[in-house]
């Protein structure tokens, strides 16, 4: 059915940049929400950014001004550009999709990617 695959994580120094990608495959009839979450060691998973149907982004206060969420609908891909990275940004980043994926059942389902590790050194 629907699958999300993240990529682009890695090890960077503080102040550096990374761009994460999330590629969706399968049949999607209606998207309710798309976003990026992250989970640091010993912490709960938190919402980092979402993108609206109009393409505008919403961000957690901790990343506002540094991260940018965008999409390429033709490639079924959502990106998270991360600039001015801090050690506090370290964690596993997950792509999330809330979407209707069946033509016969209108309720949406929630999908998660496998996660990609981001490590920011001091």
N, CA, C and O atoms as a MOPAC input file, in Angstrom:
PM7 MOZYME 1SCF
protein

 N      0.85900 1    -1.19800 1     0.00000 1
 C      0.00000 1     0.00000 1     0.00000 1
 C      0.88900 1     1.24000 1     0.00000 1
 O      1.77600 1     1.36300 1    -0.84400 1
 N      0.66400 1     2.14600 1     0.92600 1
 C      1.43000 1     3.38400 1     0.98500 1
 C      2.68800 1     3.17200 1     1.81100 1
 O      2.64900 1     2.57000 1     2.88400 1
 N      3.79600 1     3.67200 1     1.30000 1
 C      5.06200 1     3.56300 1     1.98300 1
 C      5.79800 1     4.89000 1     1.92700 1
 O      5.78900 1     5.56800 1     0.89900 1
 N      6.43600 1     5.26000 1     3.02900 1
 C      7.23300 1     6.47000 1     3.10500 1
 C      8.67700 1     6.08500 1     3.38300 1
 O      8.94800 1     5.25700 1     4.25200 1
 N      9.59200 1     6.67900 1     2.65400 1
 C     11.00500 1     6.39800 1     2.81900 1
 C     11.76000 1     7.70700 1     2.99200 1
 O     11.75500 1     8.55800 1     2.10200 1
 N     12.41200 1     7.86600 1     4.14600 1
 C     13.21100 1     9.05600 1     4.41700 1
 C     14.67100 1     8.81000 1     4.05400 1
 O     15.15100 1     7.67600 1     4.07100 1
 N     15.35400 1     9.88300 1     3.73000 1
 C     16.77600 1     9.82500 1     3.46300 1
 C     17.37900 1    11.20400 1     3.69300 1
 O     16.65600 1    12.18900 1     3.84800 1
 N     18.69400 1    11.26900 1     3.71400 1
 C     19.37800 1    12.54000 1     3.82700 1
 C     19.99600 1    12.82800 1     5.17400 1
 O     20.69800 1    13.82800 1     5.32700 1
 N     19.75400 1    11.98200 1     6.15200 1
 C     20.35000 1    12.18800 1     7.45900 1
 C     21.84300 1    11.91600 1     7.43300 1
 O     22.37500 1    11.37100 1     6.46600 1
 N     22.50700 1    12.30500 1     8.50800 1
 C     23.93300 1    12.10100 1     8.59000 1
 C     24.53000 1    12.83100 1     9.76000 1
 O     23.82100 1    13.29600 1    10.65200 1
 N     25.84700 1    12.92800 1     9.74900 1
 C     26.60400 1    13.59900 1    10.79800 1
 C     27.13200 1    14.92300 1    10.27300 1
 O     27.81800 1    14.96200 1     9.25200 1
 N     26.81400 1    16.00300 1    10.96600 1
 C     27.28800 1    17.32600 1    10.58800 1
 C     27.74300 1    18.07900 1    11.82600 1
 O     27.34000 1    17.76100 1    12.94500 1
 N     28.58300 1    19.07500 1    11.61400 1
 C     29.01000 1    19.94800 1    12.69600 1
 C     27.97000 1    21.02900 1    12.95000 1
 O     27.19200 1    21.37500 1    12.06100 1
 N     27.96400 1    21.55200 1    14.15200 1
 C     27.06700 1    22.64800 1    14.47600 1
 C     27.25400 1    23.78900 1    13.49100 1
 O     28.37700 1    24.15400 1    13.14300 1
 N     26.13200 1    24.34500 1    13.04700 1
 C     26.17100 1    25.39600 1    12.04700 1
 C     26.02900 1    24.89700 1    10.63000 1
 O     25.83700 1    25.69100 1     9.71000 1
 N     26.12100 1    23.59500 1    10.43800 1
 C     26.01000 1    23.01200 1     9.12200 1
 C     24.57600 1    22.81600 1     8.68600 1
 O     23.64000 1    23.21100 1     9.38100 1
 N     24.41200 1    22.19400 1     7.51100 1
 C     23.09900 1    22.01400 1     6.92200 1
 C     22.90600 1    20.59100 1     6.42400 1
 O     23.86400 1    19.90800 1     6.06100 1
 N     21.65600 1    20.15900 1     6.41400 1
 C     21.24600 1    18.89600 1     5.83000 1
 C     19.88800 1    19.09100 1     5.17400 1
 O     19.10500 1    19.94500 1     5.59000 1
 N     19.61300 1    18.29600 1     4.15000 1
 C     18.28800 1    18.27700 1     3.55600 1
 C     17.74500 1    16.86000 1     3.59600 1
 O     18.32200 1    15.94400 1     3.01000 1
 N     16.63400 1    16.69000 1     4.29100 1
 C     15.97600 1    15.40600 1     4.38200 1
 C     14.92000 1    15.27900 1     3.29100 1
 O     14.27800 1    16.26000 1     2.91600 1
 N     14.74800 1    14.06500 1     2.78900 1
 C     13.74900 1    13.79600 1     1.77400 1
 C     12.82500 1    12.68500 1     2.24200 1
 O     13.25200 1    11.75800 1     2.93000 1
 N     11.56800 1    12.78200 1     1.86800 1
 C     10.58000 1    11.75700 1     2.15900 1
 C      9.83400 1    11.46700 1     0.87000 1
 O      9.12800 1    12.32600 1     0.34400 1
 N      9.99500 1    10.25600 1     0.36700 1
 C      9.35600 1     9.85500 1    -0.87900 1
 C      8.20000 1     8.91900 1    -0.57000 1
 O      8.37100 1     7.92100 1     0.13000 1
 N      7.03000 1     9.23900 1    -1.09100 1
 C      5.83900 1     8.43700 1    -0.87900 1
 C      5.54400 1     7.59000 1    -2.10900 1
 O      5.67100 1     8.05100 1    -3.24300 1
 N      5.15100 1     6.35300 1    -1.86900 1
 C      4.72600 1     5.47000 1    -2.94600 1
 C      3.38800 1     4.84800 1    -2.58100 1
 O      3.03100 1     4.76200 1    -1.40600 1
 N      2.65500 1     4.41800 1    -3.59300 1
 C      1.33100 1     3.87100 1    -3.37100 1
 C      0.25300 1     4.83300 1    -3.83000 1
 O      0.53800 1     5.87100 1    -4.42700 1
 N     -0.97900 1     4.47500 1    -3.54400 1
 C     -2.12000 1     5.26100 1    -3.98600 1
 C     -2.62700 1     6.15800 1    -2.86900 1
 O     -2.96600 1     5.68400 1    -1.78500 1
 N     -2.67500 1     7.44400 1    -3.13800 1
 C     -3.15500 1     8.43900 1    -2.18300 1
 C     -4.27500 1     9.23100 1    -2.84000 1
 O     -4.08600 1     9.83900 1    -3.89300 1
 N     -5.43900 1     9.21600 1    -2.21000 1
 C     -6.59800 1     9.91500 1    -2.75600 1
 C     -6.76800 1    11.31200 1    -2.17900 1
 O     -7.17100 1    12.23500 1    -2.88700 1
 N     -6.46800 1    11.46600 1    -0.91800 1
 C     -6.62400 1    12.75600 1    -0.26200 1
 C     -5.63700 1    12.86200 1     0.89200 1
 O     -5.57100 1    11.97700 1     1.74400 1
 N     -4.87900 1    13.93300 1     0.91600 1
 C     -3.91900 1    14.17700 1     1.98500 1
 C     -4.52400 1    15.13700 1     3.00400 1
 O     -4.95100 1    16.23900 1     2.65900 1
 N     -4.55700 1    14.70800 1     4.25100 1
 C     -5.03300 1    15.55900 1     5.33000 1
 C     -3.89300 1    16.33800 1     5.98000 1
 O     -4.06600 1    17.49300 1     6.37000 1
 N     -2.73100 1    15.70400 1     6.09500 1
 C     -1.59600 1    16.36100 1     6.73100 1
 C     -0.30500 1    15.66600 1     6.34200 1
 O     -0.27200 1    14.44800 1     6.16300 1
 N      0.75700 1    16.44600 1     6.21300 1
 C      2.09600 1    15.93700 1     5.97100 1
 C      3.04500 1    16.68800 1     6.88800 1
 O      2.95400 1    17.90900 1     7.01300 1
 N      3.94600 1    15.97500 1     7.52300 1
 C      4.86000 1    16.65700 1     8.41000 1
 C      6.10000 1    15.84900 1     8.73900 1
 O      6.23200 1    14.67900 1     8.37900 1
 N      7.00000 1    16.52000 1     9.43600 1
 C      8.21800 1    15.90300 1     9.93500 1
 C      8.19500 1    15.91100 1    11.45700 1
 O      7.85600 1    16.92000 1    12.07700 1
 N      8.55300 1    14.79500 1    12.04700 1
 C      8.72000 1    14.65600 1    13.47800 1
 C     10.16400 1    14.27100 1    13.76700 1
 O     10.89800 1    13.83900 1    12.87700 1
 N     10.55600 1    14.43400 1    15.01600 1
 C     11.86700 1    13.95800 1    15.43200 1
 C     11.79000 1    13.43300 1    16.85500 1
 O     10.91300 1    13.81200 1    17.63100 1
 N     12.71800 1    12.56100 1    17.17600 1
 C     12.78300 1    11.99300 1    18.50600 1
 C     14.23400 1    11.91800 1    18.95200 1
 O     15.04200 1    11.19500 1    18.36800 1
 N     14.54900 1    12.66800 1    19.98600 1
 C     15.87700 1    12.65000 1    20.56500 1
 C     15.96200 1    11.54100 1    21.60500 1
 O     14.93300 1    11.11100 1    22.12600 1
 N     17.17200 1    11.06900 1    21.91900 1
 C     17.31500 1    10.02200 1    22.93400 1
 C     16.69200 1    10.42900 1    24.26000 1
 O     16.97400 1    11.50800 1    24.78200 1
 N     15.85200 1     9.57100 1    24.79600 1
 C     15.20800 1     9.83200 1    26.06800 1
 C     14.07500 1    10.83600 1    26.01000 1
 O     13.53100 1    11.20700 1    27.05000 1
 N     13.71100 1    11.27900 1    24.83000 1
 C     12.65300 1    12.26600 1    24.66600 1
 C     11.48300 1    11.67800 1    23.88800 1
 O     11.62400 1    10.68300 1    23.17700 1
 N     10.32600 1    12.31300 1    24.03900 1
 C      9.16200 1    11.93100 1    23.25600 1
 C      9.27600 1    12.47900 1    21.84500 1
 O      9.95200 1    13.47800 1    21.60100 1
 N      8.60900 1    11.81400 1    20.92900 1
 C      8.58400 1    12.28600 1    19.55700 1
 C      7.84100 1    13.61500 1    19.48600 1
 O      6.76800 1    13.76300 1    20.07100 1
 N      8.40700 1    14.57600 1    18.77200 1
 C      7.82200 1    15.89600 1    18.68300 1
 C      7.65500 1    16.32400 1    17.23300 1
 O      8.41600 1    15.92400 1    16.35300 1
 N      6.65100 1    17.13900 1    17.01100 1
 C      6.39500 1    17.67700 1    15.68900 1
 C      7.38500 1    18.78500 1    15.38200 1
 O      7.58500 1    19.69400 1    16.18800 1
 N      8.00100 1    18.70400 1    14.21500 1
 C      8.98500 1    19.68900 1    13.79300 1
 C      8.38600 1    20.67800 1    12.80300 1
 O      8.53800 1    21.88900 1    12.96600 1
 N      7.70900 1    20.17200 1    11.78000 1
 C      7.17000 1    21.02900 1    10.73900 1
 C      6.05000 1    20.33600 1    10.00600 1
 O      6.03900 1    19.11100 1     9.88400 1
 N      5.10900 1    21.11500 1     9.51900 1
 C      4.04200 1    20.61700 1     8.66000 1
 C      3.94300 1    21.51800 1     7.44200 1
 O      4.39200 1    22.66400 1     7.46300 1
 N      3.35400 1    20.98900 1     6.38700 1
 C      3.14000 1    21.77300 1     5.18100 1
 C      1.66800 1    21.68600 1     4.80800 1
 O      1.07700 1    20.60700 1     4.83000 1
 N      1.08400 1    22.81700 1     4.46700 1
 C     -0.33300 1    22.88100 1     4.13300 1
 C     -0.54900 1    22.52900 1     2.67100 1
 O      0.39700 1    22.40000 1     1.89400 1
 N     -1.82700 1    22.37600 1     2.31500 1
 C     -2.16900 1    22.08500 1     0.92800 1
 C     -1.73500 1    23.20300 1    -0.00400 1
 O     -1.48700 1    22.97000 1    -1.18700 1
 N     -1.64400 1    24.41300 1     0.52500 1
 C     -1.19400 1    25.54500 1    -0.26500 1
 C      0.30800 1    25.68000 1    -0.35300 1
 O      0.81400 1    26.54000 1    -1.07400 1
 N      1.03600 1    24.83500 1     0.37800 1
 C      2.47700 1    24.84000 1     0.30200 1
 C      3.18300 1    25.66200 1     1.35700 1
 O      4.40900 1    25.77400 1     1.32400 1
 N      2.45200 1    26.24100 1     2.29100 1
 C      3.07400 1    27.02300 1     3.34800 1
 C      3.45400 1    26.12900 1     4.52400 1
 O      2.78400 1    25.13200 1     4.79400 1
 N      4.51400 1    26.48500 1     5.21300 1
 C      5.02400 1    25.67900 1     6.29800 1
 C      4.67700 1    26.21900 1     7.66700 1
 O      4.51400 1    27.42400 1     7.85600 1
 N      4.56700 1    25.31100 1     8.61400 1
 C      4.38500 1    25.64400 1    10.01900 1
 C      5.47200 1    24.92500 1    10.80300 1
 O      5.79800 1    23.77500 1    10.50900 1
 N      6.03500 1    25.60200 1    11.80200 1
 C      7.23400 1    25.08800 1    12.45100 1
 C      7.15400 1    25.17200 1    13.96100 1
 O      6.50900 1    26.05700 1    14.52400 1
 N      7.82100 1    24.23300 1    14.59900 1
 C      8.01900 1    24.32500 1    16.02700 1
 C      8.90100 1    25.53200 1    16.32400 1
 O      9.76200 1    25.89700 1    15.52200 1
 N      8.67900 1    26.14500 1    17.48000 1
 C      9.44400 1    27.33500 1    17.83400 1
 C     10.94700 1    27.06700 1    17.84600 1
 O     11.74100 1    27.95500 1    17.53500 1
 N     11.33100 1    25.86300 1    18.20000 1
 C     12.73400 1    25.53600 1    18.33000 1
 C     13.48400 1    25.51900 1    16.99700 1
 O     14.71100 1    25.62100 1    16.97700 1
 N     12.75900 1    25.39100 1    15.89000 1
 C     13.40500 1    25.31700 1    14.58300 1
 C     13.01100 1    26.46300 1    13.67200 1
 O     13.53600 1    26.57700 1    12.56500 1
 N     12.11200 1    27.29800 1    14.10600 1
 C     11.62100 1    28.39700 1    13.27800 1
 C     12.76800 1    29.31600 1    12.87300 1
 O     13.58300 1    29.72200 1    13.70100 1
 N     12.81000 1    29.63100 1    11.59600 1
 C     13.86800 1    30.46900 1    11.07000 1
 C     15.08000 1    29.70900 1    10.59700 1
 O     15.93200 1    30.27300 1     9.90900 1
 N     15.18100 1    28.42800 1    10.95100 1
 C     16.32000 1    27.61000 1    10.55500 1
 C     15.92800 1    26.48200 1     9.60800 1
 O     16.70500 1    26.11100 1     8.72700 1
 N     14.73200 1    25.93700 1     9.78200 1
 C     14.26000 1    24.81800 1     8.96400 1
 C     13.21000 1    25.29400 1     7.97300 1
 O     12.46400 1    26.23500 1     8.24600 1
 N     13.15800 1    24.63500 1     6.81900 1
 C     12.16100 1    24.93700 1     5.80800 1
 C     11.59700 1    23.64100 1     5.24400 1
 O     12.34600 1    22.77700 1     4.79000 1
 N     10.27400 1    23.50700 1     5.27400 1
 C      9.61700 1    22.35000 1     4.69400 1
 C      9.09500 1    22.72800 1     3.31200 1
 O      8.57500 1    23.82700 1     3.11800 1
 N      9.23400 1    21.82300 1     2.36600 1
 C      8.77300 1    22.07400 1     1.00700 1
 C      8.35200 1    20.76000 1     0.37200 1
 O      8.53700 1    19.69100 1     0.95500 1
 N      7.79300 1    20.84100 1    -0.81000 1
 C      7.32700 1    19.64000 1    -1.48200 1
 C      7.54900 1    19.73100 1    -2.97900 1
 O      7.66200 1    20.81700 1    -3.54700 1
 N      7.60700 1    18.57600 1    -3.59600 1
 C      7.63300 1    18.45400 1    -5.04500 1
 C      6.58300 1    17.41000 1    -5.38000 1
 O      6.86400 1    16.21100 1    -5.36600 1
 N      5.38600 1    17.86100 1    -5.67800 1
 C      4.26700 1    16.95600 1    -5.88900 1
 C      4.51000 1    15.99600 1    -7.05100 1
 O      4.09500 1    14.83800 1    -6.99800 1
 N      5.17300 1    16.46800 1    -8.08500 1
 C      5.45200 1    15.62400 1    -9.24400 1
 C      6.33200 1    14.44000 1    -8.87900 1
 O      6.25600 1    13.38800 1    -9.51400 1
 N      7.16600 1    14.60500 1    -7.86000 1
 C      8.05800 1    13.54000 1    -7.41600 1
 C      7.55800 1    12.83100 1    -6.16200 1
 O      8.24300 1    11.96200 1    -5.62300 1
 N      6.36000 1    13.20100 1    -5.69600 1
 C      5.78700 1    12.61600 1    -4.48100 1
 C      6.75100 1    12.72100 1    -3.30200 1
 O      6.92900 1    11.77300 1    -2.53700 1
 N      7.35800 1    13.87600 1    -3.17700 1
 C      8.42500 1    14.05200 1    -2.20300 1
 C      8.21500 1    15.29700 1    -1.35500 1
 O      7.80600 1    16.34600 1    -1.85500 1
 N      8.50000 1    15.16600 1    -0.07000 1
 C      8.51300 1    16.28200 1     0.86500 1
 C      9.92200 1    16.41700 1     1.40800 1
 O     10.57700 1    15.41900 1     1.71000 1
 N     10.38900 1    17.65200 1     1.53000 1
 C     11.74600 1    17.91700 1     1.97900 1
 C     11.74100 1    18.68600 1     3.29200 1
 O     10.78000 1    19.38000 1     3.62700 1
 N     12.82200 1    18.54700 1     4.01400 1
 C     13.06900 1    19.37000 1     5.18500 1
 C     14.49200 1    19.88800 1     5.08700 1
 O     15.44800 1    19.14800 1     5.31900 1
 N     14.62800 1    21.15800 1     4.74400 1
 C     15.93500 1    21.80200 1     4.68800 1
 C     16.28000 1    22.30700 1     6.07400 1
 O     15.53500 1    23.09900 1     6.65000 1
 N     17.39400 1    21.85900 1     6.61000 1
 C     17.80700 1    22.19900 1     7.96000 1
 C     19.11700 1    22.96900 1     7.89700 1
 O     20.14600 1    22.43300 1     7.48700 1
 N     19.06800 1    24.22300 1     8.30400 1
 C     20.23900 1    25.08400 1     8.32100 1
 C     20.58400 1    25.47700 1     9.75300 1
 O     19.77000 1    25.33600 1    10.66500 1
 N     21.79400 1    25.96800 1     9.93000 1
 C     22.25300 1    26.41100 1    11.24500 1
 C     21.97500 1    25.36400 1    12.30900 1
 O     21.43500 1    25.67300 1    13.37100 1
 N     22.34100 1    24.14100 1    12.02200 1
 C     22.03100 1    23.03300 1    12.91300 1
 C     22.74300 1    23.15600 1    14.25400 1
 O     23.87800 1    23.62600 1    14.34200 1
 N     22.05000 1    22.72400 1    15.28000 1
 C     22.55400 1    22.74800 1    16.64700 1
 C     22.61400 1    21.32900 1    17.19700 1
 O     21.88700 1    20.46100 1    16.71300 1
 N     23.45200 1    21.06800 1    18.18600 1
 C     23.47400 1    19.73700 1    18.80100 1
 C     22.10100 1    19.29700 1    19.31100 1
 O     21.79700 1    18.10400 1    19.32000 1
 N     21.28100 1    20.24300 1    19.73100 1
 C     19.93900 1    19.92500 1    20.20700 1
 C     19.02800 1    19.39100 1    19.11300 1
 O     17.96800 1    18.84100 1    19.41100 1
 N     19.41900 1    19.54100 1    17.86000 1
 C     18.63700 1    19.01200 1    16.74400 1
 C     18.87700 1    17.52500 1    16.51400 1
 O     18.20200 1    16.90800 1    15.69000 1
 N     19.81700 1    16.95400 1    17.22400 1
 C     20.14500 1    15.54500 1    17.06100 1
 C     18.94900 1    14.65800 1    17.39500 1
 O     18.25600 1    14.87600 1    18.38900 1
 N     18.72100 1    13.66200 1    16.55400 1
 C     17.64000 1    12.73300 1    16.78200 1
 C     17.28000 1    11.98700 1    15.51100 1
 O     17.88200 1    12.19700 1    14.45900 1
 N     16.29900 1    11.12100 1    15.62200 1
 C     15.77800 1    10.40900 1    14.46400 1
 C     14.60500 1    11.19800 1    13.91700 1
 O     13.66600 1    11.51600 1    14.64600 1
 N     14.66200 1    11.51200 1    12.64000 1
 C     13.62300 1    12.29200 1    11.98800 1
 C     12.71000 1    11.38500 1    11.18000 1
 O     13.17000 1    10.52900 1    10.42400 1
 N     11.40400 1    11.58800 1    11.35300 1
 C     10.40500 1    10.75300 1    10.71800 1
 C      9.46700 1    11.58200 1     9.85300 1
 O      9.06300 1    12.68200 1    10.23100 1
 N      9.13300 1    11.05200 1     8.70700 1
 C      8.10700 1    11.62400 1     7.85200 1
 C      6.76500 1    11.03700 1     8.25400 1
 O      6.66800 1     9.84700 1     8.55100 1
 N      5.72700 1    11.87100 1     8.26500 1
 C      4.39400 1    11.44200 1     8.66300 1
 C      3.36500 1    11.87600 1     7.63100 1
 O      3.41900 1    12.98800 1     7.10700 1
 N      2.42900 1    10.97900 1     7.35200 1
 C      1.37600 1    11.26000 1     6.38600 1
 C      0.03700 1    10.79300 1     6.92900 1
 O     -0.10000 1     9.64500 1     7.35100 1
 N     -0.94400 1    11.67400 1     6.91800 1
 C     -2.32300 1    11.34700 1     7.24700 1
 C     -3.09800 1    11.50700 1     5.94700 1
 O     -3.25800 1    12.61900 1     5.44300 1
 N     -3.58000 1    10.38400 1     5.40400 1
 C     -4.18400 1    10.44900 1     4.08200 1
 C     -5.23200 1     9.37100 1     3.88100 1
 O     -5.19900 1     8.32100 1     4.52200 1
 N     -6.16800 1     9.64900 1     2.97400 1
 C     -7.12500 1     8.65800 1     2.51200 1
 C     -6.45800 1     7.88300 1     1.39600 1
 O     -6.00800 1     8.47200 1     0.41300 1
 N     -6.39100 1     6.57700 1     1.53700 1
 C     -5.67200 1     5.75300 1     0.57900 1
 C     -6.53600 1     4.67300 1    -0.05800 1
 O     -6.01800 1     3.78800 1    -0.73900 1
 N     -7.83900 1     4.73500 1     0.15600 1
 C     -8.76000 1     3.75900 1    -0.41200 1
 C     -9.91800 1     4.47400 1    -1.08500 1
 O    -10.45800 1     5.44000 1    -0.54600 1
 N    -10.29600 1     4.00200 1    -2.25200 1
 C    -11.43000 1     4.58200 1    -2.96000 1
 C    -12.76300 1     4.13500 1    -2.38300 1
 O    -13.79000 1     4.76300 1    -2.63600 1
 N    -12.75500 1     3.05900 1    -1.61400 1
 C    -13.98300 1     2.50000 1    -1.06000 1
 C    -14.20500 1     2.82900 1     0.41100 1
 O    -15.28400 1     2.56700 1     0.94300 1
 N    -13.20600 1     3.39700 1     1.07500 1
 C    -13.32300 1     3.74800 1     2.48000 1
 C    -12.75500 1     5.14400 1     2.69900 1
 O    -11.55800 1     5.36700 1     2.51800 1
 N    -13.61600 1     6.08900 1     3.09200 1
 C    -13.18700 1     7.48900 1     3.12800 1
 C    -12.34100 1     7.89200 1     4.32600 1
 O    -11.78500 1     8.99000 1     4.33100 1
 N    -12.22400 1     7.04600 1     5.33900 1
 C    -11.42800 1     7.39500 1     6.50700 1
 C     -9.94100 1     7.36900 1     6.18600 1
 O     -9.47200 1     6.55800 1     5.38700 1
 N     -9.22200 1     8.26700 1     6.82300 1
 C     -7.79200 1     8.36700 1     6.58100 1
 C     -7.00300 1     7.40700 1     7.46300 1
 O     -7.49700 1     6.92100 1     8.48000 1
 N     -5.78700 1     7.15100 1     7.05500 1
 C     -4.83500 1     6.36700 1     7.82100 1
 C     -3.57100 1     7.18600 1     8.03300 1
 O     -3.28800 1     8.11900 1     7.28200 1
 N     -2.82200 1     6.82800 1     9.05800 1
 C     -1.57300 1     7.50500 1     9.36700 1
 C     -0.40800 1     6.59900 1     8.99500 1
 O     -0.38800 1     5.41700 1     9.33900 1
 N      0.55500 1     7.16800 1     8.28900 1
 C      1.71800 1     6.42100 1     7.83700 1
 C      2.99200 1     7.08200 1     8.34500 1
 O      3.09000 1     8.30600 1     8.42700 1
 N      3.95500 1     6.24800 1     8.68200 1
 C      5.25700 1     6.70800 1     9.15100 1
 C      6.36400 1     6.11000 1     8.30200 1
 O      6.26600 1     4.97100 1     7.84600 1
 N      7.40800 1     6.88000 1     8.09800 1
 C      8.60400 1     6.34600 1     7.48600 1
 C      9.44200 1     5.62600 1     8.51900 1
 O      9.08600 1     5.57900 1     9.69600 1
 N     10.55400 1     5.06400 1     8.07900 1
 C     11.41200 1     4.29400 1     8.97700 1
 C     12.31800 1     5.17700 1     9.82600 1
 O     12.88500 1     4.71600 1    10.81600 1
 N     12.45500 1     6.42800 1     9.44900 1
 C     13.28700 1     7.36500 1    10.17400 1
 C     14.68100 1     7.47200 1     9.59600 1
 O     15.19900 1     6.51900 1     9.01500 1
 N     15.28400 1     8.63200 1     9.75600 1
 C     16.66500 1     8.85500 1     9.34300 1
 C     17.38600 1     9.60800 1    10.45300 1
 O     16.86500 1    10.58200 1    10.99700 1
 N     18.57500 1     9.15200 1    10.77900 1
 C     19.32500 1     9.69500 1    11.90900 1
 C     20.02900 1    10.99100 1    11.53100 1
 O     20.70700 1    11.06900 1    10.50700 1
 N     19.86000 1    11.99900 1    12.36900 1
 C     20.57100 1    13.26300 1    12.24300 1
 C     21.39300 1    13.46800 1    13.49600 1
 O     20.85300 1    13.47200 1    14.60300 1
 N     22.68600 1    13.63600 1    13.33500 1
 C     23.57700 1    13.85900 1    14.46300 1
 C     24.36600 1    15.13400 1    14.22600 1
 O     25.04100 1    15.27700 1    13.20600 1
 N     24.28000 1    16.05500 1    15.16900 1
 C     24.96300 1    17.33900 1    15.07100 1
 C     25.99500 1    17.41500 1    16.18200 1
 O     25.64800 1    17.36400 1    17.36200 1
 N     27.25200 1    17.53600 1    15.81400 1
 C     28.33700 1    17.59100 1    16.77400 1
 C     28.67100 1    19.03400 1    17.12400 1
 O     28.41900 1    19.95000 1    16.34100 1
 N     29.24200 1    19.22400 1    18.31200 1
 C     29.62100 1    20.56000 1    18.77100 1
 C     30.88700 1    21.03700 1    18.09700 1
 O     31.35000 1    22.14500 1    18.36600 1

